[in-house]
Amino acid sequence: MSKKAILRDRILRGARRARLELADGLVDRLCVYVELLSRWNQKMNLTALDEREVGLERLLIEPLAAARHLPAADGRLVDIGSGGGSPAIPMTLAAPNWSLLMVESKIRKSAFLREACRHLELSNATVHTGRYESLFARPELHEAHDVLSVRAVRVDAGLLRGLQAFVKPEGQLFLFRSSGVPEVPKDLQPPLAWRATYAIGSASHSRLVVLEKLVFGRFGREAPTEG
């Protein structure tokens, strides 16, 4: 069996465990992404890539499972600290009608992200090289996104207060949380409130925590309580 066939089989097995149905075209593009990431990873430390099934679950399956919880068939997604492109790229491959902005402070990682977008023909994806704070100088990005995703950064209430500025009222923040990490900072404050938590990794016990940006005053809404 060829290396590509082995990779394809591992992706499909992971998808079955997560009860995901993947079209052949999506599996092919996921393989292209993993192969490109592997080649670049040999030159620079993009991510702790592990092409075994457990590693592929975190790299691909968790973002694909999270994509099922996107609030609409299309919209605008911004991903903070995109690194090697996961979860942003797999999510966008699974939801091709969504536009994507990836924010990455390291120049070489940003170069990889642009190359990945070119190889995968993600014409709806762009890359911003810089820290997320630099986006405050771009008013067109304020409250412009339906969903903001975060994985590879330390999340606290202060960070979330800053990030919510880029999310539309009634938009959502997707927090990818690993086992043993608190779901939501204890001092989470309005306009953000917990909305739901989903299991997205069978082997890793990872969770997707969804926060909602509430609109106080207009609808008279209150923060939901976790149940």
TALINKA-V888857 format. One record per residue. RES is the residue in three letters. SS is DSSP state (A for helix, B for strand, O for the rest). NEAR is the number of other C-alpha atoms within 8 Angstrom. Layout:
RES;SS;NEAR  RES;SS;NEAR
This chain:
MET;O;4  SER;O;5  LYS;A;6  LYS;A;7  ALA;A;8  ILE;A;9  LEU;A;10  ARG;A;11  ASP;A;8  ARG;A;11  ILE;A;14  LEU;A;10  ARG;A;8  GLY;A;12  ALA;A;12  ARG;A;9  ARG;A;8  ALA;O;11  ARG;O;6  LEU;O;9  GLU;O;6  LEU;O;8  ALA;O;6  ASP;A;6  GLY;A;6  LEU;A;10  VAL;A;12  ASP;A;9  ARG;A;10  LEU;A;11  CYS;A;11  VAL;A;10  TYR;A;10  VAL;A;8  GLU;A;8  LEU;A;9  LEU;A;10  SER;A;9  ARG;A;8  TRP;A;10  ASN;A;11  GLN;O;7  LYS;O;6  MET;O;6  ASN;O;7  LEU;O;10  THR;O;7  ALA;O;5  LEU;O;8  ASP;O;7  GLU;O;8  ARG;O;7  GLU;A;9  VAL;A;10  GLY;A;10  LEU;A;14  GLU;A;14  ARG;A;11  LEU;A;11  LEU;A;13  ILE;A;15  GLU;A;13  PRO;A;15  LEU;A;12  ALA;A;11  ALA;A;11  ALA;A;11  ARG;O;6  HIS;O;6  LEU;O;8  PRO;O;4  ALA;O;5  ALA;O;8  ASP;O;9  GLY;B;11  ARG;B;12  LEU;B;13  VAL;B;12  ASP;B;13  ILE;B;12  GLY;O;12  SER;O;13  GLY;O;12  GLY;O;10  GLY;O;9  SER;O;11  PRO;O;12  ALA;A;13  ILE;A;8  PRO;A;13  MET;A;12  THR;A;13  LEU;A;10  ALA;A;9  ALA;O;10  PRO;O;8  ASN;O;8  TRP;B;12  SER;B;12  LEU;B;13  LEU;B;12  MET;B;14  VAL;B;15  GLU;B;17  SER;O;11  LYS;O;8  ILE;A;8  ARG;A;6  LYS;A;11  SER;A;14  ALA;A;8  PHE;A;10  LEU;A;12  ARG;A;10  GLU;A;8  ALA;A;10  CYS;A;12  ARG;A;9  HIS;A;8  LEU;O;9  GLU;O;6  LEU;O;8  SER;O;6  ASN;O;7  ALA;B;10  THR;B;9  VAL;B;11  HIS;B;10  THR;B;10  GLY;O;9  ARG;O;9  TYR;A;11  GLU;A;5  SER;A;8  LEU;A;9  PHE;A;9  ALA;A;5  ARG;O;8  PRO;A;7  GLU;A;5  LEU;A;10  HIS;O;11  GLU;O;10  ALA;O;10  HIS;B;14  ASP;B;11  VAL;B;14  LEU;B;15  SER;B;13  VAL;B;12  ARG;O;10  ALA;O;7  VAL;O;6  ARG;O;4  VAL;O;7  ASP;O;7  ALA;A;11  GLY;A;6  LEU;A;8  LEU;A;9  ARG;A;9  GLY;A;7  LEU;A;10  GLN;A;11  ALA;A;9  PHE;A;11  VAL;B;17  LYS;B;12  PRO;B;8  GLU;B;8  GLY;B;12  GLN;B;12  LEU;B;14  PHE;B;12  LEU;B;11  PHE;B;11  ARG;B;12  SER;O;9  SER;O;8  GLY;O;4  VAL;O;6  PRO;O;6  GLU;O;6  VAL;O;7  PRO;O;9  LYS;O;5  ASP;O;5  LEU;O;9  GLN;O;8  PRO;O;8  PRO;O;9  LEU;B;12  ALA;B;13  TRP;B;13  ARG;B;11  ALA;B;8  THR;B;8  TYR;B;7  ALA;B;9  ILE;O;14  GLY;O;13  SER;O;9  ALA;O;6  SER;O;10  HIS;O;10  SER;O;13  ARG;B;13  LEU;B;13  VAL;B;15  VAL;B;12  LEU;B;13  GLU;B;13  LYS;B;16  LEU;O;14  VAL;O;11  PHE;O;9  GLY;O;6  ARG;O;5  PHE;O;6  GLY;O;7  ARG;O;8  GLU;O;6  ALA;O;9  PRO;O;7  THR;O;6  GLU;O;6  GLY;O;2
